[in-house]
Amino acid sequence: MAWNREDMAARAAGELRDGFYVNLGIGIPTLVANYIPEGMHVTLQSENGMLGMGPFPYEGEEDADLINAGKQTITELDSSSYFSSADSFAMIRGGHIALSILGGMQVAENGDLANWMVPGKMVKGMGGAMDLVAGVKRVVVVMDHCEKTGAPKLLKRCNLPITGAGVVDLLITELGVFEINRGKTPVRLIELAPGVTVDEVKAKTEASFEVAV
Amino acid sequence: MADKVRGNAAAALDGLLFDGMTIMAGGFGLCGIPENLIAAIREHGVKDLTVISNNCGIDGFGLGILLENRQIKKMVSSYVGENKLFEQLYLSGELELEFNPQGTLAERIRAGGAGIPAFFTRTGVGTLVAEGKEVREFDGELYVMERGLIADLSIVKAWKADAEGNLAYRKTARNFNPMMATAGKATVVEVEQLVAIGEMDKDNIHTPGIFIDRLFKGAVFEKRIERVTTRPREEKVVA
């Protein structure tokens, strides 16, 4: 069986290390917070101006002045701090954040990521995604392996407008894990989800990749 | 000391609004938005506005009420996904839109307020955002030039202030407000609490009063929440 959303989030949590400052994107990346290993100290950054994001509040304890970048109500921890958007993006663009885990529409062999616009459709905006991929030390993308139409999303070159050029370090899909290494080396398939074969991955992937499982 | 304190939003904006002007509006989503000032701008009816704000409110609240009244000509934002009317006006060509990466937007405003006309950043290199802009190599890496931003008027929401205009923000309601406070030719602030001179903690003033022209205590703070998200009581706290 291929991985489900929770499995993918749990696998992405395997990229966390003790002491890391981490930014988690919306969707599956948000679930990664539930899989931080016991005893590991990881600080979650929210790009709207907070370090040390706590869990969602109990009902009745929501604070309109305390939200995450997905505009959800959250809570603070004893170690939390608040700051402006300029300071927040100084952390992100200045390389002070160790790991960014975010969603994707397409990833290419050359490390390009597309995740913000589809021409001809209403564009909502890139938010902080372009800053995160340009500035964070390690970028992990978690996405479905194919479109709903079956079209591959791990490509030779992105055909959607990109979010960043040569920025992806690692890609996690429901089929497995790929080392992208920002396009500096050939793509390598380094893990397969249970029950998934290399042939299945090849059939669903446009990019060429080496098999190292 | 010139008296900066005004009685209400309309008085604080008196003489500052004109058609075709550029306004910076603080806030992230609906968090930390100057809701009293936005309502007063709607009431005034000033039009053809260029509004610089990370988002554009939602249908019926925040900057969304200026869209409803067709007062906005152009938005400069990083994300506008929460607003159906926005989409409709944009697709029909009634509204111009300039997307900036969120960090680039924050830095453009910070730079503008600090008298810095342009800067270089890695964000957006190789993307549509860099099209038509100067790209330069520094230490083997490519960077794109972005311009500083200023506005005719900045509207800001703070939690607490004194009559000098010294401001403190609360939690994540700070967001874009401090930079915008520095980048308006005029800066007007609404606060939840107006305290006596001497009552602000001088070591914890986030925006010093020099940047502020006028301020007032907001009449109403609805402080809507876009996505109320909670957890069940019995769940173990995950840090």
Chai-1 contact restraints between the chains, C-beta under 6 A:
chainA,res_idxA,chainB,res_idxB,connection_type,confidence,min_distance_angstrom,max_distance_angstrom,comment,restraint_id
A,N48,B,F28,contact,1.0,0.0,6.0,A-B,restraint_1
A,N48,B,T172,contact,1.0,0.0,6.0,A-B,restraint_2
A,N48,B,N175,contact,1.0,0.0,6.0,A-B,restraint_3
A,G49,B,T172,contact,1.0,0.0,6.0,A-B,restraint_4
A,G49,B,R174,contact,1.0,0.0,6.0,A-B,restraint_5
A,G49,B,N175,contact,1.0,0.0,6.0,A-B,restraint_6
A,M50,B,T172,contact,1.0,0.0,6.0,A-B,restraint_7
A,P55,B,R231,contact,1.0,0.0,6.0,A-B,restraint_8
A,P55,B,V237,contact,1.0,0.0,6.0,A-B,restraint_9
A,P55,B,V238,contact,1.0,0.0,6.0,A-B,restraint_10
A,F56,B,T229,contact,1.0,0.0,6.0,A-B,restraint_11
A,F56,B,T230,contact,1.0,0.0,6.0,A-B,restraint_12
A,F56,B,R231,contact,1.0,0.0,6.0,A-B,restraint_13
A,P57,B,T230,contact,1.0,0.0,6.0,A-B,restraint_14
A,Y58,B,R233,contact,1.0,0.0,6.0,A-B,restraint_15
A,E59,B,T230,contact,1.0,0.0,6.0,A-B,restraint_16
A,E62,B,V228,contact,1.0,0.0,6.0,A-B,restraint_17
A,A64,B,K223,contact,1.0,0.0,6.0,A-B,restraint_18
A,A64,B,I225,contact,1.0,0.0,6.0,A-B,restraint_19
A,D65,B,R170,contact,1.0,0.0,6.0,A-B,restraint_20
A,D65,B,K171,contact,1.0,0.0,6.0,A-B,restraint_21
A,D65,B,A173,contact,1.0,0.0,6.0,A-B,restraint_22
A,L66,B,K171,contact,1.0,0.0,6.0,A-B,restraint_23
A,L66,B,T172,contact,1.0,0.0,6.0,A-B,restraint_24
A,I67,B,C31,contact,1.0,0.0,6.0,A-B,restraint_25
A,I67,B,T172,contact,1.0,0.0,6.0,A-B,restraint_26
A,K71,B,G29,contact,1.0,0.0,6.0,A-B,restraint_27
A,K71,B,E226,contact,1.0,0.0,6.0,A-B,restraint_28
A,K71,B,R227,contact,1.0,0.0,6.0,A-B,restraint_29
A,Q72,B,R227,contact,1.0,0.0,6.0,A-B,restraint_30
A,Q72,B,T229,contact,1.0,0.0,6.0,A-B,restraint_31
A,T73,B,V228,contact,1.0,0.0,6.0,A-B,restraint_32
A,T73,B,T229,contact,1.0,0.0,6.0,A-B,restraint_33
A,Y82,B,K171,contact,1.0,0.0,6.0,A-B,restraint_34
A,Y82,B,R174,contact,1.0,0.0,6.0,A-B,restraint_35
A,S84,B,R174,contact,1.0,0.0,6.0,A-B,restraint_36
A,S84,B,P178,contact,1.0,0.0,6.0,A-B,restraint_37
A,S85,B,A106,contact,1.0,0.0,6.0,A-B,restraint_38
A,S85,B,N175,contact,1.0,0.0,6.0,A-B,restraint_39
A,S85,B,F176,contact,1.0,0.0,6.0,A-B,restraint_40
A,A86,B,A106,contact,1.0,0.0,6.0,A-B,restraint_41
A,A86,B,R110,contact,1.0,0.0,6.0,A-B,restraint_42
A,A86,B,M179,contact,1.0,0.0,6.0,A-B,restraint_43
A,F89,B,G103,contact,1.0,0.0,6.0,A-B,restraint_44
A,F89,B,A106,contact,1.0,0.0,6.0,A-B,restraint_45
A,I92,B,G103,contact,1.0,0.0,6.0,A-B,restraint_46
A,R93,B,G103,contact,1.0,0.0,6.0,A-B,restraint_47
A,M122,B,E87,contact,1.0,0.0,6.0,A-B,restraint_48
A,K124,B,Y79,contact,1.0,0.0,6.0,A-B,restraint_49
A,K124,B,G81,contact,1.0,0.0,6.0,A-B,restraint_50
A,G125,B,S78,contact,1.0,0.0,6.0,A-B,restraint_51
A,G125,B,Y79,contact,1.0,0.0,6.0,A-B,restraint_52
A,G125,B,V80,contact,1.0,0.0,6.0,A-B,restraint_53
A,G125,B,F99,contact,1.0,0.0,6.0,A-B,restraint_54
A,M126,B,P101,contact,1.0,0.0,6.0,A-B,restraint_55
A,G127,B,S78,contact,1.0,0.0,6.0,A-B,restraint_56
A,G127,B,Y79,contact,1.0,0.0,6.0,A-B,restraint_57
A,G127,B,Q102,contact,1.0,0.0,6.0,A-B,restraint_58
A,G128,B,Q102,contact,1.0,0.0,6.0,A-B,restraint_59
A,M130,B,P101,contact,1.0,0.0,6.0,A-B,restraint_60
A,M130,B,T123,contact,1.0,0.0,6.0,A-B,restraint_61
A,M130,B,G124,contact,1.0,0.0,6.0,A-B,restraint_62
A,D131,B,P101,contact,1.0,0.0,6.0,A-B,restraint_63
A,D131,B,G103,contact,1.0,0.0,6.0,A-B,restraint_64
A,D131,B,T123,contact,1.0,0.0,6.0,A-B,restraint_65
A,A134,B,R122,contact,1.0,0.0,6.0,A-B,restraint_66
A,A134,B,T123,contact,1.0,0.0,6.0,A-B,restraint_67
A,P161,B,L128,contact,1.0,0.0,6.0,A-B,restraint_68
A,I162,B,T127,contact,1.0,0.0,6.0,A-B,restraint_69
A,A165,B,G126,contact,1.0,0.0,6.0,A-B,restraint_70
